[in-house]
Each structure stands twice: as C-alpha cells, then as structure tokens.
C-alpha cells in the first residue's frame, strides 16, 4: 500500500487505516494524547464523507519496519491554498524528527503543487530544524513570514518560519492584472 510517488528512501506517506488508531500518539494532530478507541472513532468520522471540512491526514511510515512515526495533515481551504503540518512521534530524537520531516516535505510538496494543483502550499517550520529548512528550499519553497521566539524548546525559544511553495501554473502573466 505504498504509493510510488509518495515513497522516499526511508519513509513513505500513505492514507490512514482503521488499525492506525493504535499508533495515534505518533500521528494525531493534537497537543494532548488520545487513546486508541477515541482515535478509531475520530478516523471513522473523518473518513465518513469525502467533502468533510476536516483536514486530510496521511501516515508517515518507515519503509524498513512499517512503523508509523508521524502524520501529515493537509488542510486546503477552498481546495486551492494548502496548509501542511507535521506531527511526529514523541519518541523520535529532535535530529531524527528533523530528518523524517525533511523527507516527508520533499515528498509532499511536489505532489501537492503538481498533482493536486494547489495554488500555494504553506508549511510552518521551526528555525532550529535546519534539515527541514534545507529540504524546503531545495523543492523551491520561499520564506514567507517569521514569528520571533514563537516556539518553546527545552533549551530556549526558536523562531517559527512559514515557508511557501507557489504553483507557477497559477501565476498571472504580465499585463493581465
């Protein structure tokens, strides 16, 4: 069940399944923990209707072990502007989480821009997540905004950066304003 266009060297992105409720601590988009029963109910409700306003959540899965190490939610208001957020397992070290996030970003941005044809994709990234920042710039994302000292970290505070990818097919030609 690995889509080839969303498979990288160490991870792949896939649709959520019912048995993923057991690993909700790794993928659920909340600051508070959730148990498997509630996560299962949430998954059923979220996947009940295609036109549901809830964001689409994809599992981030290790290729070697099929272990879920995170989730990626895509919220696209009006189906044109996409917001992507990553939720990674709490047992990953900061360096490992940065590597997983960077690879997921390298997989999802071209897919959302070129295949889903979103006009913009915006992703919040911590200023201390250097591997993810490098991956964002490598796929053509640009820094859109910086919130100074917005993130709490164990060793202090970090800026929150909003990187954006703009779809060139949505550009307005000169003189057509």
N, C-alpha and C positions, 0 to 999 in steps of 0.2 A: 504494500500500500504506500510505496514511496513515489511521489510524483517526480519524474526525472528533472523537470525544470525547477524544482524546489529542493534538490538534493545537492549538498556540498560535500567537502572532503570528510568532515567529522560529524555533521548533523544533517537532518532533513526536516522540513516542515510538512505537516500533514493535517488533515481535518481531524477534529475531535471525535472520539468514540465513547460509548457508554462506559466501558471499563476504565477510561481515563479518570473517572471520578476518584479512584483510589489514590491517584497522584496529584490531587487538587492543590496541595501545598506548593507544588512546583509551578503550576500554570494559572491558578485562579487570580484574576485581576483585582486584588484587594489587599489592604494592609493587615487585615485580620484573618486568622486561619479559618478554614471551613472543613467540616467533616465530609466523609465520602457520601453519606446519604443526602446531605444538602447539595453537594456538588452534582450528584446524579440528577436531582430534581432541577437544578439550575440548567444543566445540559439539555434535559428534555424540553424545558420551557424555551431555551434559546434556539433550539433547532426545530421547534414545532412549526414555525412559519417562516418562509423564505424572506418575506418583506418585513420581518421583525426589526424594530429600530435598534436592537442590541448589536454591539459590535461583533464581527466575525472573529472567532478565536481559533488559531492554529497551534498545534502542539509542536514544540521544538524537541526533537528526539535524537539521541545519539545513534549513529549508524552502527557502531560495533555491538552495542548491548540492547538496543531498542528501549532504553530508559528515557523517560520524559524528564528533561532538565529545564523546561520552561514553557512559556506560552507567549504568543504574539497576538495582540488584538488589533484589528484594523477597523477603525470607525470612519465611515465615509459619508459625511452629511451631504445629502443631495446627490450622492453617488459620483461626485466629481473631485472633492477635496478629501484626501485621506490623512488620517492621523494614525500613526503606528506606535504602539507601546509594547515594550518587552517586559515580561515578568519571569524572573529566573529563580531557580530552586535555591533555598536559603543555605543548602549545604555546599554550594559551589564557592570556591575562594574568589575574592574580587578579581584576580587576574584571569581565572578560568571563566568567570561570568563575562568579563570583558571580551574574551576570545569567542565565546558562544554567541554573544550579542552581535559582535562584528560579522561573524559568518552568517547569522540569520539576516542581518541587514543587507549583506551582499547578495543574498538570495531573493529577498522580498522586494527591494526597490525596483530592479529591472522588471520584475513580474508585474508589480502594481502599476508602474509607469507605462510599459509597453504592451502588456496583455490586457490588464484591467482598464487601461486607458484613463487612469485618474489624471486630473489636471495638475494637482500638486500632491506631494507626499511630505508630511511633516513628522519628524521624529525627535523627541526630547532625548538629549544625551548629556550625561554629567561631564564636566570639563576634565575630570580626572580619569575618564575612560578613553585613554589615548588610542587603543587599538580600534575601538568603535569609531572614533573621530576619523582616523586614517581610512577606515573602510567606507565611511560616508563620503569623504572627499574623493575616494577612488571611483565611486559609482556616479560621481557628478553632482553630489549634494553641495549646497552652499549654506553658510551660516546665516540664519535669518534673524535671530534675536539671542540675547544673553541676559539671564536673570542673575545678578550678582549674589553670591553666597546663599543661594536658594536651597541647596541640598545639605542635610545633616550627614556627616560622615564620622566614623569613630575617631579620626584624627583631626577633626575640624569641620570646616564647611567648604563646599565647592559650588562653582557656578553651574547653572543649568543652561545648556545651549539648545536652541531649536534649529535643527538642520532641515533644509527643504530641498526636494528634488522637483524641478519644474519640467513638465512634459513639453518638448519642443513642438509637438503637433498642435498644441493649443495656443501657440504664440500668434499674436496679431501682426500681420505684415505691415511694414511702414506705409503710412498713408491711409490705413483702414480704421483709424481710431474712431 
